[in-house]
């Protein structure tokens, strides 16, 4: 059973928020998922300067995870430099950084303002100037390592990579294992607190997503 059946109050609240913020977007649940499809505007000083046709698909376990965004504009190429995956899905941020953008939990209005709107501004700038305007992560494995570097506050690439392997593996590191910092001490005698603090910030589903890169 999806969240739509389990939490009708939240469903009604989110549909109301969509209609209020995006009156031209169509809401559909025929597939059993909440899908919001239509023109998403970009505002500048309160004036709409551009619209993009998108589809937002809310997951069955919403609000445990964010909606998936698909670009539907025929002129837009699905390329990494536009932060769009091959299937048209939007790369809004690294998965483990979602809750940094949404510290109060996942709700449509915050998702729209803090994740989707900056990505749409990037799309408009790419169409106008041919490049992404905002500071952004690299793509794929390199981008994940950049995110882990910030999470750990460690700049040495080889150290970050050793931490990354431990952070995303299925079973947590044990205290007797070597610390990934390279000190040759055991984890429990070195950076145990840093390791577990950072691992706790990476949801298990995200750890699983990252494993193919490490």
C-alpha positions in Angstrom: 0.0 0.0 0.0 1.4 3.4 -1.0 1.4 6.5 1.1 -1.6 7.8 -0.9 -3.8 5.2 0.8 -2.0 5.2 4.1 -1.9 9.0 4.7 -4.8 10.7 3.0 -4.3 13.8 5.1 -0.7 14.2 3.8 -1.9 13.4 0.2 -4.5 16.1 0.4 -2.0 18.6 1.8 0.5 17.9 -0.9 -2.1 18.1 -3.7 -3.2 21.4 -2.3 0.3 22.7 -2.2 0.9 21.6 -5.9 -2.3 23.3 -7.0 -1.4 26.5 -5.1 2.1 26.8 -6.4 1.6 25.3 -9.9 -2.0 25.9 -11.0 -1.2 24.7 -14.6 0.2 21.3 -13.6 -2.0 18.2 -13.9 -2.2 15.8 -10.9 -2.8 12.1 -11.7 -2.9 9.0 -9.6 -4.0 6.5 -12.3 -0.7 4.5 -12.0 -1.1 4.2 -8.2 1.6 6.9 -7.8 1.1 10.7 -7.5 2.3 12.3 -10.7 2.4 16.0 -11.2 2.9 16.9 -14.9 3.0 20.2 -16.8 4.7 23.5 -17.1 7.0 24.5 -14.2 7.8 28.2 -14.2 11.0 30.0 -13.4 10.5 33.4 -11.6 12.7 36.5 -11.6 11.6 39.3 -9.4 8.1 37.8 -9.3 7.8 37.5 -13.1 7.8 34.2 -15.0 10.7 34.2 -17.4 10.6 30.6 -18.6 8.7 27.4 -18.3 9.8 23.8 -18.6 7.5 20.8 -19.0 8.3 18.3 -16.3 6.8 15.3 -14.6 7.2 14.7 -10.9 6.7 11.2 -9.7 6.2 10.8 -6.0 7.6 7.4 -4.7 5.4 4.9 -2.9 7.3 5.5 0.3 6.9 9.3 0.2 7.8 11.3 2.3 10.7 9.0 3.2 12.2 10.0 -0.2 11.9 12.8 -2.7 9.9 12.8 -5.9 11.8 11.8 -9.1 11.8 14.6 -11.7 11.7 14.0 -15.4 12.5 16.6 -18.1 9.9 16.3 -20.9 11.0 19.2 -23.1 11.8 17.8 -26.6 14.6 20.3 -27.3 16.5 19.4 -24.1 19.3 16.9 -24.5 19.8 14.3 -21.7 23.4 15.0 -20.9 25.5 15.2 -17.7 26.4 18.8 -18.3 22.7 19.6 -17.8 22.5 17.3 -14.8 20.0 15.1 -16.6 20.4 11.3 -16.6 20.0 9.2 -19.8 16.3 8.5 -18.9 15.5 12.1 -18.6 15.6 12.1 -14.8 17.0 15.2 -13.0 20.1 15.1 -11.0 19.2 17.6 -8.3 22.0 16.8 -5.8 23.9 13.9 -4.5 21.5 11.5 -2.8 23.2 11.7 0.6 22.9 15.5 0.5 19.1 15.5 0.1 18.4 16.0 3.8 21.0 18.8 4.0 18.7 20.7 1.6 15.5 19.5 3.4 16.5 19.5 7.1 12.8 19.8 8.2 11.7 16.7 6.3 10.5 16.1 2.8 7.5 18.2 1.7 6.6 19.4 -1.7 6.9 23.2 -1.1 10.4 22.9 0.3 11.4 20.4 -2.4 10.3 22.8 -5.0 12.1 25.8 -3.6 15.3 24.3 -2.4 16.0 21.5 -4.9 13.9 21.9 -8.0 14.0 25.6 -8.5 17.8 25.9 -8.5 18.0 23.1 -11.0 15.4 24.8 -13.3 17.5 28.0 -13.1 20.4 26.0 -14.3 18.4 24.6 -17.2 17.4 28.1 -18.3 21.0 29.3 -18.0 22.3 26.3 -20.0 19.8 27.1 -22.8 20.9 30.7 -22.9 24.7 30.4 -22.3 25.5 26.8 -23.0 26.9 26.1 -19.5 25.7 25.4 -16.0 25.7 28.6 -13.9 25.8 27.3 -10.4 28.6 25.6 -8.4 27.9 21.9 -8.9 29.4 18.5 -8.2 31.2 16.5 -10.8 29.3 13.6 -12.3 29.1 10.0 -11.1 32.0 8.6 -9.0 34.0 11.8 -9.0 31.0 13.8 -7.7 30.3 11.3 -4.9 33.9 11.6 -3.8 33.6 15.4 -3.8 30.5 15.0 -1.6 32.3 12.6 0.8 35.3 15.0 0.9 33.0 17.7 2.2 31.1 15.4 4.5 34.4 14.1 6.1 36.2 17.5 5.9 39.1 15.7 4.3 40.8 16.9 1.2 43.3 14.1 0.4 41.7 12.1 -2.5 43.2 8.7 -1.5 42.0 9.1 2.1 38.5 10.1 1.0 38.4 7.0 -1.3 39.3 4.7 1.6 36.6 6.2 3.7 34.1 5.9 0.9 34.6 2.2 0.6 33.8 1.7 4.3 31.0 4.2 4.3 29.0 2.5 1.6 29.7 -1.2 2.2 26.8 -3.3 3.5 28.2 -4.1 6.9 29.7 -1.3 9.0 33.4 -1.3 9.8 34.5 -3.0 12.9 36.7 -1.4 15.5 39.6 -3.7 14.9 39.8 -2.8 11.2 42.5 -0.3 10.1 41.5 3.3 10.2 41.0 4.6 6.7 43.0 7.8 7.5 46.2 5.8 7.0 47.6 6.1 10.5 47.9 2.3 10.8 45.9 2.5 14.0 42.8 0.5 14.5 39.6 2.4 13.8 38.4 2.3 17.4 41.7 4.0 18.5 41.5 6.6 15.8 38.6 8.1 13.7 35.8 5.8 14.9 33.5 8.8 15.8 34.1 10.5 12.5 33.4 7.3 10.6 30.1 6.4 12.4 28.9 10.0 12.4 29.3 10.2 8.6 27.9 6.8 8.0 24.8 7.7 9.9 24.2 10.6 7.5 24.1 8.3 4.5 20.7 6.4 4.4 21.0 2.7 3.7 19.3 3.0 0.3 21.9 5.6 -0.7 24.7 3.4 0.5 23.3 0.7 -1.8 23.1 3.1 -4.7 26.7 4.1 -4.2 28.2 0.6 -4.0 28.5 0.2 -7.7 31.1 3.0 -7.8 33.2 1.5 -5.0 
